[in-house]
C-alpha cells in the first residue's frame, strides 16, 4: 500500500516512468518528501479555485435525493454522497451543471471517496463534458481527453475503451488503508463547458462473478465530493507531458517522454553509434497550435557536442500519412553547439513555412554520434492578451475595435485575458499607453485600474504576454482608446474663446478709451462753452448794460438841465424809467439763462410764455399759448437757452414794431429729438424782398438758430394773413455716463 501512495505522489509531480523506477529503490525513499517539494517548485501544477457547480442529477441514487447536493457542497469528507447499490449490474451516471460557462482548455477533476469506509471508491469510470445551454442526462456529451491521472491508494489504469480502472486491492482491514481520492488532468477540446458527467461501469473480479461497482465490500461506492478546477500551472510550455516517441531504439532504458517531462536532468539519444539519417523524435501536442517560439534544452553536463545540426519539422497532420510539413528549419547548421544547461530559442524566421503544427519532429545529420541528444523540447504557442471588459468610472464601455470614452471619465478599468493556460512566475505581462505612458509597466493582475488618458486625444493601449521561459511573445495586443472631452476643453474652442475674450477686452478697452475721450472732450467743450458763455455775458453786460447805464446817465444830465422846464424834464424822466426797466429785463434774462435750476425744457417753455405774455401785453396784443405741463425732462445748456430767448425776443420785437397784429399764437412742442417753436401772428405779414428795408434782425435770428444746430424759417400764415415763424432745434443728447 505504501508503494501505491508513493507511485501516486511521484506521478502527480510529472515524473517519467524511468525516473519512477529509480525513485522506487529503497535507498532513495527517504528523500521522496524533498523530491516532492522540488517537483512542486518547478511549477508544473498549481491548484486554482474550484468551478462552482449549481446542481447534480443521477440516473439512480440509492439514498435520500437531497444527499446529491452533498456531492457539490465543497466539503469532501462525510458519510453522505452518491451511491448506486443495489443497481450494480448496469452502468450509472451523474451529471453536474456549472453555475457559469467554463472557459478553459485544461481541467483538473478530483473525485473524493472520504466516507470513512476503505476501498469504497469507483472501480471503473469515464468523464465527459457538454456545451449545451442546459445540461441533461440525454444531452450531447463528449469525452474529456484525459492526459494524466493518479489516485491516493489505488493504481489507475487506462482501458481499451478509454475508461479509467482502479487496480483491485486486497480487502484487508489493517487500519493503514486510507480513503481514496482520484485526481485527473484532462483537456476540454472546445475550450468551454457548461456541465460535466461521470459514468461508472460494473467490473467483474473473475469470469462468472457478480458485477461490482467497487472492489471493496459491499462493492458499492460513496462519492462524497466531485470537484472541477481550471488547471493552473506556471509553465506556458504546451509540450509539457505530451506523448513523445522515437523512430528507433534509444540508449539503454531511456524513454522519449524525457523530452516533455519538465525535468532538464533527463536526456534521450539514439542507441546506435552508426549515423542513421532516418532517426527522429516526434512529439504529439494534441492540437494544432501557432507557435511563438520553440526551446531546445541541453543537460547541464557533458556530451553537449551531440546537440548540433538539428532539423525541426512541424506538421498539421500525422506525418505517417505523408502530409507535408508546415514549417521546417535547421538549428546550428554550422556544427556548433550551445553551452551546457542552456536552451536554443527557435523562432519562425529561422525556417520556412507557417510556424504552426500539432506534430513536432526532430532529427540530426551531425557526424557526432549518437546525435541528437536533448534534455527538453518546449513549445510555446502565441499568447496575445486581450481586453474582455472595460469600465469607465464603474460603467461598462463597449469594445468595438477600440474604446470611445465619454467626457468627464476619471478612472479606467480594463480586465484582460490571456487565452492560453499557464501563467509565468512574477510578472505575466506588460502594458503601456502609447502617446501617454510610453514606458512598459509590469503586471500579474488581470485587471488594470488606471487614470483616464488625457482628454481630447487617442492613445494606444498595448499589452504583451510573457512566457514561462522569460521570453516575450512576439505578438502585441493593441487597443485604441479615444478619450473625448467637453467642448470647452477643446483646444480650438479654447483658442477661439481666448480670441473672443481678447477681442471683447480690446473692444471694452477701446470703448472705455472712447468714452473717456468723449468725457474729456465733453469736459473741454463744457469748459469752452462756459468760457464762451462768460465772454458772452461779459459782452452783453458791456454792450447792453454799459450802453443803457451810459444812456441813463446822459438822460439824467438832460433831465437836470431841464428842471426849469417841467414838461421836458418829465419826458427825460420817462425815458430814464423805460431804459431802467429794459435794463432790468435784460439783467433778469441774463440771470435766468445762467441759472442751472432753469436748464430743463419745461422751465424754458414757462419762461418764454411769461416773457411773451408780458411783452405783448404792454403792446395790447393777445397771446395764445399751448399746454406745457407734459414737456419731457430734457436738460438744456445756457448757450442753447440764451440763443433761443434772443430769437424769441427778436420775433416778438418785430411783431410789436412792424406787424400791426392783434393776436399772436405761440406753440412749443417736442417731436422725436427736435424742439419746435412756432410764433404766428395775424398782422400785415412780411414785406416783399425787394421792398424790405435792410437790417440784421431776421438774419440774426437765422444765425443764432444755426449756432445751436437748428433752423429758423419765415412762412406765410396758414390763414393767409400775418407771419409764421417756425424754429426747429435739435435737443441735445444726454451726457455720456462715466
VENGI-V18039 format. One record per helix or strand of 2 or more residues. SS is the DSSP state (H for helix, E for strand). FROM is the first residue (numbers start at 1). LEN is the number of residues. Records with the same first field share a line. If there is no record, write none. Layout:
SS->FROM-LEN, FROM-LEN
This chain:
H->2-11, 17-7, 26-16, 65-8, 256-5, 304-3, 319-3, 348-3, 487-3, 491-74, 566-29, 596-3, 601-18, 638-22, 689-3, 697-11
E->53-6, 92-12, 106-9, 124-7, 142-2, 145-7, 156-3, 164-3, 180-8, 192-9, 225-6, 244-3, 281-17, 310-6, 327-5, 343-4, 352-2, 356-9, 376-6, 385-8, 395-2, 402-4, 411-8, 429-6, 437-7, 447-5, 457-10, 477-7, 622-4, 663-9, 674-8, 711-6, 723-8
